[in-house]
Amino acid sequence: MGGVFLSPKTLRAGLVLDKKRIVFYYWFMKNFEEKSVYIKVIEYAYTHNQGFFYKDILTDTLLKLNDAEKEIVKDFLDSAYDNKRIVGVKLPTPFNLFKKAGNNEADSCIYNLSYEAYFDYLGYIELQEARKASYHSTVIAIIAIAISAISFFINIYSTSQPIKIDKNQIQEMVNSEQSLKN
């Protein structure tokens, strides 16, 4: 889905790490990743593992559902109700009808998370953690490349100076060569 974007501006004399761009990218991914209504309601149901009522999920202020999303949630809950009420029907929904209560209408029943949705949510959590780890690995790799490039240029600079051998060193090499022959 993403990675660290490097423009020509960031490529100067090897690799220069553009810290502002990486920080912005991390902030953007963290703050603007929109969750679908499906993920929102699964998270809600996951945290309410003892079950919840129809009206509870639709009026929860932390979910921040707009009108269109509330209609989708109503369809999910109605499908769960119909799955339990009508034999042989299996409508797609992340919920199960846990317990009928009151007037036996969909809005008075207790719902919980279905097994399929539970495992979908676990997969979603693993994917998010893998994305974070991938991002951190990318940053560490870029830092390692930058360090390698810097050490490369330091090595070139230090070896570009001429090597001077004075007469004493030459004499020592000749003496050591003669001692090896003897």
C-alpha positions as CSV (number, residue, x, y, z in Angstrom):
1,M,0.0,0.0,0.0
2,G,2.7,2.4,0.7
3,G,6.3,3.0,1.3
4,V,8.7,5.8,1.8
5,F,8.7,8.1,-1.2
6,L,12.1,9.5,-2.3
7,S,12.1,12.4,-4.7
8,P,15.2,13.6,-6.7
9,K,15.6,16.2,-4.0
10,T,16.4,13.5,-1.5
11,L,19.0,11.9,-3.7
12,R,22.1,14.1,-3.1
13,A,25.6,12.7,-3.2
14,G,24.4,9.2,-2.4
15,L,21.2,9.0,-0.3
16,V,20.1,11.7,2.0
17,L,17.3,10.8,4.4
18,D,14.4,13.3,4.1
19,K,13.2,13.2,7.7
20,K,10.3,15.6,7.1
21,R,8.8,13.4,4.4
22,I,9.1,10.2,6.4
23,V,7.5,11.8,9.5
24,F,4.7,13.3,7.3
25,Y,4.1,9.9,5.7
26,Y,3.9,8.1,9.1
27,W,1.5,10.8,10.4
28,F,-0.6,10.6,7.3
29,M,-0.9,6.8,7.4
30,K,-1.6,6.8,11.1
31,N,-4.3,9.6,11.1
32,F,-6.0,9.3,7.8
33,E,-6.5,5.6,7.3
34,E,-10.2,5.4,6.9
35,K,-11.8,2.4,8.4
36,S,-14.8,0.8,6.6
37,V,-18.1,0.5,8.4
38,Y,-17.5,-3.2,8.4
39,I,-14.3,-2.8,10.5
40,K,-15.9,-0.2,12.8
41,V,-18.8,-2.5,13.7
42,I,-16.6,-5.5,14.1
43,E,-14.4,-3.6,16.5
44,Y,-17.5,-2.5,18.4
45,A,-18.8,-6.1,18.6
46,Y,-15.3,-7.4,19.5
47,T,-15.2,-5.0,22.5
48,H,-18.7,-5.9,23.5
49,N,-18.2,-9.7,23.6
50,Q,-21.2,-10.2,26.0
51,G,-23.5,-8.9,23.3
52,F,-25.2,-5.6,22.5
53,F,-28.6,-4.3,21.6
54,Y,-29.7,-3.0,18.2
55,K,-30.0,0.6,19.5
56,D,-26.6,0.4,21.4
57,I,-24.5,0.1,18.2
58,L,-26.5,2.6,16.3
59,T,-26.4,5.3,19.0
60,D,-22.8,4.8,20.1
61,T,-20.9,8.1,20.0
62,L,-17.5,6.6,19.7
63,L,-18.4,4.8,16.4
64,K,-19.2,8.1,14.7
65,L,-21.5,6.5,12.1
66,N,-23.1,8.7,9.5
67,D,-26.6,8.0,8.3
68,A,-25.5,5.8,5.3
69,E,-23.3,3.7,7.6
70,K,-26.2,3.4,10.1
71,E,-28.3,1.9,7.3
72,I,-25.6,-0.6,6.5
73,V,-25.4,-1.6,10.2
74,K,-29.2,-2.0,10.3
75,D,-29.0,-4.3,7.3
76,F,-26.3,-6.4,9.0
77,L,-28.4,-6.7,12.2
78,D,-31.6,-7.4,10.2
79,S,-29.7,-10.1,8.3
80,A,-28.6,-11.7,11.5
81,Y,-32.2,-11.6,12.8
82,D,-33.5,-13.2,9.6
83,N,-30.8,-15.8,9.6
84,K,-32.0,-17.0,13.0
85,R,-35.7,-16.5,12.3
86,I,-36.0,-18.1,8.8
87,V,-34.7,-21.7,8.5
88,G,-32.3,-22.3,5.7
89,V,-31.4,-18.6,5.2
90,K,-27.8,-17.5,5.5
91,L,-27.5,-13.8,4.7
92,P,-24.0,-12.3,4.9
93,T,-23.5,-10.4,8.1
94,P,-20.8,-10.0,10.7
95,F,-23.3,-10.6,13.5
96,N,-25.2,-13.5,15.1
97,L,-28.5,-13.2,16.9
98,F,-27.4,-14.1,20.4
99,K,-30.6,-13.9,22.3
100,K,-34.2,-12.9,21.5
101,A,-35.6,-10.6,24.1
102,G,-38.7,-8.5,24.7
103,N,-41.1,-8.4,21.7
104,N,-39.0,-10.7,19.5
105,E,-38.4,-8.0,17.0
106,A,-34.9,-7.3,15.6
107,D,-34.5,-4.1,17.6
108,S,-35.0,-5.9,21.0
109,C,-32.6,-8.8,20.5
110,I,-29.0,-9.1,21.7
111,Y,-26.4,-9.6,19.0
112,N,-22.8,-10.7,19.1
113,L,-19.9,-11.1,16.7
114,S,-20.0,-14.1,14.3
115,Y,-17.1,-16.5,14.2
116,E,-16.2,-15.6,10.6
117,A,-16.2,-11.9,11.5
118,Y,-14.0,-12.6,14.5
119,F,-11.4,-14.3,12.5
120,D,-11.6,-11.7,9.8
121,Y,-10.9,-9.1,12.5
122,L,-7.9,-11.0,13.8
123,G,-6.6,-11.1,10.2
124,Y,-7.1,-7.4,9.9
125,I,-5.2,-6.8,13.1
126,E,-2.3,-9.0,11.9
127,L,-2.3,-7.1,8.6
128,Q,-2.1,-3.7,10.4
129,E,0.8,-5.0,12.6
130,A,2.6,-6.3,9.5
131,R,2.2,-2.9,7.8
132,K,3.7,-1.2,10.8
133,A,6.6,-3.6,10.9
134,S,7.1,-3.2,7.2
135,Y,7.2,0.6,7.6
136,H,9.7,0.5,10.4
137,S,11.9,-2.0,8.5
138,T,11.9,0.4,5.5
139,V,13.0,3.3,7.7
140,I,15.8,1.2,9.2
141,A,16.9,0.0,5.8
142,I,17.1,3.6,4.5
143,I,19.1,4.6,7.6
144,A,21.4,1.7,7.0
145,I,21.9,2.6,3.3
146,A,22.6,6.2,4.3
147,I,25.2,5.1,6.9
148,S,26.8,2.8,4.2
149,A,26.9,5.6,1.7
150,I,28.5,8.0,4.2
151,S,31.1,5.4,5.2
152,F,31.8,4.8,1.5
153,F,32.6,8.4,0.9
154,I,34.7,8.6,4.0
155,N,36.6,5.6,2.8
156,I,37.1,7.2,-0.7
157,Y,38.3,10.4,0.9
158,S,40.7,8.8,3.2
159,T,42.3,6.6,0.5
160,S,42.5,9.3,-2.2
161,Q,45.5,10.9,-0.4
162,P,48.8,9.7,-1.8
163,I,50.7,7.1,0.2
164,K,54.2,8.2,1.1
165,I,57.0,5.7,1.9
166,D,60.2,7.2,3.2
167,K,63.7,5.7,2.9
168,N,63.6,4.0,6.3
169,Q,60.5,2.0,5.4
170,I,62.1,0.9,2.1
171,Q,65.2,-0.2,3.9
172,E,63.1,-2.2,6.4
173,M,61.3,-4.0,3.5
174,V,64.6,-4.9,1.8
175,N,66.0,-6.2,5.1
176,S,62.9,-8.3,5.9
177,E,63.1,-9.8,2.4
178,Q,66.7,-10.7,2.7
179,S,66.1,-12.3,6.1
180,L,63.4,-14.4,4.6
181,K,65.7,-15.6,1.9
182,N,68.3,-16.7,4.4
